[in-house]
Amino acid sequence: MALPPIAVLGGGNLGSAILTGLVDAGVRDLRVTTRSAATAARYDGGPVRAVALEDDPSANAAAVDGAGIVISGVKPAGTAELLRTIGPALAPDAVVVSLAVGTPIAPLEAALPAGAQVVRAMPNTPVRVRQGVTGLARGGAVTDAGFAAVQEAFGLLGEVVVLDDERIDRISTISGSGPAYVYLLLERFADAAVGLGFERGDAERTVAQTFAGALALLGASGESPADLRRAVTSPGGTTAVAVAVFEQDGALGRLIEDALAGALRRAEELAAR
């Protein structure tokens, strides 16, 4: 299906990543609003029409005029105010997509005119290179056509997982925050390689390509992570010793569980505000 015009309100990290991915995917009618003129200037041109709020305070309302998908990329604390501002300018069939962590669908719907279509989305930053994961939760007023359009738009940016509203915050702790976990592991492995005598640049390149190659093999082989791990881990070999350290008394699994639980608690705290 042909995508309708898409407005991205807020040029922060996620808004920028989504916009870049959509441009790369060939989407032709994109509008974006930013706070500063300098940021707007970076986006404006080609399929993107960018306007800064410092130049035009009514830019958000203008951007959503005629847009079929409106992506709200502002911080959670400012989301309700933004939705109240743009509500009167929304097209009757527009779908509002909120990226706000910890903000359920009900208060989003309450900030908009009655019957407004609201979808919550939790993408991650690899949508910039169309390798992302996006969780979607559908509000009660969303039509099949409206939800299909949102699924198609985010499908251009990677994998889409449809969830209920409650589980959107749970996926944010896994895929939404997940790139940071991966980069942290890359940092620490590179640190360890430097400790073994490698130059920093060589360490970072070696670690990055090791992770990238392992993930490429996972995608190409169709095998499970456990199967591929076992294939590398010869009994009594060097890998087996390292894996045993990671897994001693289930330490790695517990650490990951504790980290995700902490992230989820924070999402719930944001929702209670």
C-alpha positions as CSV (number, residue, x, y, z in Angstrom):
1,M,0.0,0.0,0.0
2,A,1.1,3.6,-0.6
3,L,2.1,5.3,2.6
4,P,0.3,8.5,3.5
5,P,2.4,11.7,4.4
6,I,4.3,11.2,7.6
7,A,5.0,13.9,10.2
8,V,7.7,13.4,12.8
9,L,7.4,15.9,15.6
10,G,10.7,16.2,17.4
11,G,14.1,15.7,15.9
12,G,15.7,13.9,18.8
13,N,17.7,10.6,18.7
14,L,14.7,8.4,17.8
15,G,12.9,10.9,15.7
16,S,16.1,11.5,13.7
17,A,16.7,7.8,13.3
18,I,13.2,7.1,12.1
19,L,13.4,10.0,9.6
20,T,16.7,8.9,8.2
21,G,15.5,5.3,7.8
22,L,12.3,6.4,6.0
23,V,14.3,8.6,3.7
24,D,16.6,5.7,2.9
25,A,13.5,3.5,2.3
26,G,12.3,5.9,-0.4
27,V,9.3,7.5,1.5
28,R,8.6,10.7,-0.4
29,D,6.4,12.9,1.8
30,L,8.0,13.6,5.2
31,R,7.6,16.5,7.5
32,V,9.6,17.1,10.6
33,T,9.6,19.8,13.3
34,T,12.5,20.6,15.6
35,R,13.2,23.1,18.3
36,S,16.1,24.9,16.6
37,A,16.6,26.3,13.1
38,A,20.0,24.7,13.0
39,T,18.6,21.2,13.5
40,A,15.8,21.9,11.0
41,A,18.4,22.9,8.4
42,R,20.1,19.5,8.7
43,Y,16.9,17.7,7.7
44,D,15.3,20.0,5.2
45,G,15.5,19.1,1.5
46,G,14.5,16.3,-0.8
47,P,11.5,14.4,0.5
48,V,11.8,16.2,3.9
49,R,10.2,19.4,4.8
50,A,11.6,20.6,8.1
51,V,10.5,23.6,10.2
52,A,11.8,24.9,13.5
53,L,9.5,25.9,16.3
54,E,11.8,28.8,17.1
55,D,11.0,30.1,13.6
56,D,7.3,29.2,13.6
57,P,5.6,28.3,16.9
58,S,2.7,26.8,14.9
59,A,5.0,24.4,13.0
60,N,3.6,21.3,14.7
61,A,0.0,22.0,13.7
62,A,1.1,22.8,10.2
63,A,3.2,19.6,9.9
64,V,0.2,17.4,10.8
65,D,-2.2,19.1,8.4
66,G,-2.9,16.3,5.8
67,A,-0.5,13.8,7.4
68,G,-1.8,10.2,7.7
69,I,0.8,9.2,10.3
70,V,1.9,11.6,13.0
71,I,4.9,10.4,15.1
72,S,5.3,12.2,18.4
73,G,8.9,12.0,19.3
74,V,9.0,14.5,22.2
75,K,9.9,13.5,25.8
76,P,7.2,11.8,27.9
77,A,6.7,14.9,30.0
78,G,5.8,17.0,27.0
79,T,3.7,14.5,25.1
80,A,0.3,15.4,26.4
81,E,0.8,19.1,25.8
82,L,2.0,18.4,22.2
83,L,-1.1,16.2,21.5
84,R,-3.5,18.8,22.8
85,T,-1.8,21.3,20.5
86,I,-2.0,19.3,17.4
87,G,-5.4,17.6,18.1
88,P,-7.6,20.2,16.2
89,A,-5.3,20.1,13.1
90,L,-5.3,16.3,12.7
91,A,-6.9,14.8,9.6
92,P,-10.0,12.6,10.5
93,D,-8.1,9.4,9.5
94,A,-4.7,10.3,11.0
95,V,-3.0,7.8,13.3
96,V,-0.9,9.4,16.1
97,V,2.1,7.3,17.0
98,S,3.7,8.0,20.4
99,L,7.3,7.1,21.2
100,A,6.9,8.2,24.9
101,V,8.3,5.5,27.3
102,G,6.0,4.9,30.3
103,T,3.0,6.6,28.9
104,P,0.0,4.3,28.3
105,I,-2.5,4.7,25.5
106,A,-5.4,5.9,27.7
107,P,-3.9,9.3,28.7
108,L,-2.7,9.8,25.1
109,E,-6.2,9.3,23.8
110,A,-7.5,11.7,26.5
111,A,-5.2,14.5,25.3
112,L,-6.7,14.2,21.7
113,P,-10.2,14.7,20.3
114,A,-12.6,11.9,20.9
115,G,-12.1,8.9,18.6
116,A,-8.5,9.7,17.7
117,Q,-6.4,6.8,16.6
118,V,-3.4,6.2,18.9
119,V,-0.6,3.7,18.5
120,R,2.3,3.3,20.9
121,A,5.7,2.5,19.3
122,M,8.9,1.4,20.9
123,P,11.6,1.4,18.2
124,N,15.3,1.3,18.7
125,T,18.1,3.4,17.1
126,P,19.1,0.8,14.4
127,V,16.0,1.9,12.6
128,R,18.4,4.5,11.2
129,V,20.0,1.8,9.1
130,R,16.7,-0.1,8.7
131,Q,17.9,-2.9,11.0
132,G,15.7,-2.0,14.0
133,V,13.1,-3.6,16.1
134,T,9.8,-1.8,16.8
135,G,7.1,-2.9,19.3
136,L,3.6,-1.6,18.4
137,A,0.5,-1.4,20.6
138,R,-2.8,-0.5,19.1
139,G,-5.4,1.8,20.7
140,G,-9.1,0.8,20.6
141,A,-10.1,3.5,18.0
142,V,-7.4,2.5,15.5
143,T,-8.8,1.2,12.2
144,D,-7.4,-1.8,10.4
145,A,-6.3,0.4,7.6
146,G,-4.6,2.9,10.0
147,F,-2.7,0.1,11.8
148,A,-1.7,-1.5,8.6
149,A,-0.1,1.8,7.4
150,V,1.8,2.2,10.7
151,Q,3.0,-1.5,10.5
152,E,4.2,-0.9,6.9
153,A,6.0,2.3,7.8
154,F,7.9,0.7,10.7
155,G,8.3,-2.5,8.7
156,L,10.5,-0.5,6.3
157,L,12.8,0.1,9.3
158,G,13.3,-3.5,10.4
159,E,11.3,-6.0,12.4
160,V,7.9,-5.2,13.9
161,V,6.4,-6.9,17.0
162,V,2.7,-6.3,17.8
163,L,2.0,-6.3,21.6
164,D,-0.6,-5.1,24.0
165,D,-0.1,-1.8,25.7
166,E,1.3,-3.2,29.0
167,R,4.1,-5.1,27.2
168,I,5.3,-2.2,25.2
169,D,7.3,-1.0,28.2
170,R,8.7,-4.5,28.6
171,I,10.0,-4.6,25.1
172,S,11.6,-1.2,25.6
173,T,13.9,-2.8,28.2
174,I,15.0,-5.4,25.7
175,S,15.1,-4.0,22.2
176,G,14.6,-0.3,22.9
177,S,17.5,-0.1,25.3
178,G,19.3,-3.1,23.8
179,P,21.7,-1.3,21.5
180,A,23.2,0.4,24.6
181,Y,23.8,-3.0,26.2
182,V,25.5,-4.2,23.0
183,Y,27.7,-1.1,22.8
184,L,28.6,-1.5,26.5
185,L,29.7,-5.1,25.9
186,L,31.8,-3.9,23.0
187,E,33.4,-1.3,25.2
188,R,34.3,-3.7,27.9
189,F,35.6,-6.4,25.5
190,A,37.8,-3.7,23.9
191,D,39.0,-2.6,27.3
192,A,39.9,-6.2,28.1
193,A,41.7,-6.5,24.7
194,V,43.7,-3.4,25.5
195,G,44.6,-5.0,28.8
196,L,46.0,-7.9,26.8
197,G,48.3,-5.6,24.9
198,F,46.3,-4.5,21.9
199,E,46.2,-1.0,20.6
200,R,42.8,0.7,21.2
201,G,41.9,1.0,17.5
202,D,42.8,-2.6,16.8
203,A,40.9,-3.8,19.8
204,E,37.7,-1.9,18.9
205,R,37.8,-3.1,15.2
206,T,38.5,-6.7,16.2
207,V,35.7,-6.7,18.8
208,A,33.2,-4.9,16.5
209,Q,33.8,-7.3,13.6
210,T,33.6,-10.3,15.9
211,F,30.1,-9.3,17.1
212,A,29.0,-8.3,13.6
213,G,30.3,-11.6,12.1
214,A,28.7,-13.7,14.8
215,L,25.3,-11.9,14.3
216,A,25.6,-12.3,10.5
217,L,26.2,-16.0,10.9
218,L,23.3,-16.3,13.2
219,G,21.0,-14.7,10.6
220,A,22.4,-16.7,7.7
221,S,22.5,-20.1,9.4
222,G,19.0,-20.4,10.8
223,E,20.5,-22.1,13.8
224,S,19.8,-21.0,17.4
225,P,22.3,-19.0,19.4
226,A,22.7,-22.0,21.7
227,D,23.6,-24.3,18.8
228,L,26.1,-21.8,17.4
229,R,27.7,-21.3,20.8
230,R,28.1,-25.0,21.3
231,A,29.7,-25.3,17.9
232,V,32.5,-22.9,19.0
233,T,32.8,-24.3,22.5
234,S,35.0,-27.4,22.3
235,P,35.0,-29.4,25.6
236,G,38.0,-28.5,27.7
237,G,39.1,-25.8,25.3
238,T,39.8,-22.1,25.8
239,T,36.2,-21.0,24.9
240,A,34.8,-23.4,27.4
241,V,36.9,-21.9,30.1
242,A,35.7,-18.4,29.3
243,V,32.1,-19.4,29.0
244,A,32.3,-21.1,32.4
245,V,33.4,-17.9,33.9
246,F,30.5,-16.0,32.4
247,E,28.0,-18.6,33.5
248,Q,29.4,-19.4,37.0
249,D,26.5,-20.0,39.3
250,G,24.2,-18.4,36.7
251,A,25.8,-15.0,37.3
252,L,25.4,-13.7,33.7
253,G,21.7,-14.6,33.5
254,R,20.9,-13.1,36.8
255,L,22.8,-9.9,35.9
256,I,20.8,-9.5,32.7
257,E,17.5,-10.2,34.5
258,D,18.4,-7.6,37.2
259,A,19.3,-5.0,34.5
260,L,16.0,-5.5,32.7
261,A,14.0,-5.4,35.9
262,G,15.6,-2.1,36.8
263,A,14.8,-0.7,33.4
264,L,11.2,-1.8,33.7
265,R,10.9,-0.3,37.2
266,R,12.0,3.0,35.7
267,A,9.5,2.8,32.9
268,E,6.8,2.1,35.6
269,E,8.0,5.2,37.6
270,L,7.6,7.3,34.4
271,A,4.1,6.0,33.9
272,A,3.1,6.9,37.5
273,R,4.1,10.6,37.0
